[in-house]
Structures are given as C-alpha cells and as structure tokens.
Amino acid sequence: MSPTSVLPDWLETAFEALERGDIDGWMSIYDADAVHEFPFVPDGSPTRLTGRDAIAAYMQRLPTFIRFGSLSDVHVREVGDELIVEATGHHHRISDGAPRDISYVWFITRRAGKVTLIRDYMNPLQLERIASS
C-alpha cells in the first residue's frame, strides 16, 4: 500500500461535483445501501446515515452554509476495494465568503465500483464553525 497524492478518478470526479455544488454528482459514487459514518460528532448530530437517500438528505443541506473548494495535502492509500484518504479541504462559508479549512480522514470501502461505507473522521467542530457563523 504505497501512498500517493492523486485521488482515484472516480473520487476526483465526485469532488469536482461538490465544488460545483452538484450534490447529485457527488451521490453517484454511493451504492443504494451505502453507509456514511461520522465517528466524532457533537451530541445531537447523526453518527450514521444508512442508504443513499439518507446520505443525500444530509448532503443537500451542506451547500446552504459551505461552498466546497479544492483539496490539498492529499495522501491516498488504496488496496483492492479499500481506500484511506487524508486531505485538507479549502472551503468558503456561504454567509460571508470567509475561507474555512477542514481536515479530513476517510476510510472508504467499495463493492462493484460503488461506495458501500465511508467512515468520515472530519473534525465536526470545523464544520460547526462554518454553519454557525
């Protein structure tokens, strides 16, 4: 498992969709029964979204307070259908355009070319500061 700084094409395309605000484009990576987990979230926030519809409902609200931007410091480790991605997202808060960086670590599992599980170790406090400001 040699690390690389290049995202796989399918994931790069999905992130490009997020940058355009195209949530449906991002959602195209998920299997119908996919699970998206958030192991570290504040009380009252969802820790697990089950199914593409639940994930899409969560994702649809994000563009109301964040404009997704580029990723830097990308480190990818891929073995078979499993992927670990570390990156920093350079985003902007919708309310005032202020830049906001978010550190990410994702553990991604795929089957038949679709994401079945993402464990999203994003710092939820960074996202809260974007949403509440």
Buried (B, 14 or more C-beta within 10 A) or exposed (E): EEEEEEBBEBBEBBBBBBBEEBBEBBBBBBBEEBBBBBEEBEEEEEEEBEBBEBBBEBBEEBBEBBBBBEBEEBEBBBEEEEBBBBBBBBBBBBEEEEEBEBEBBBBBBBEEEBBBBBBBBBBBEBBEBBBEE
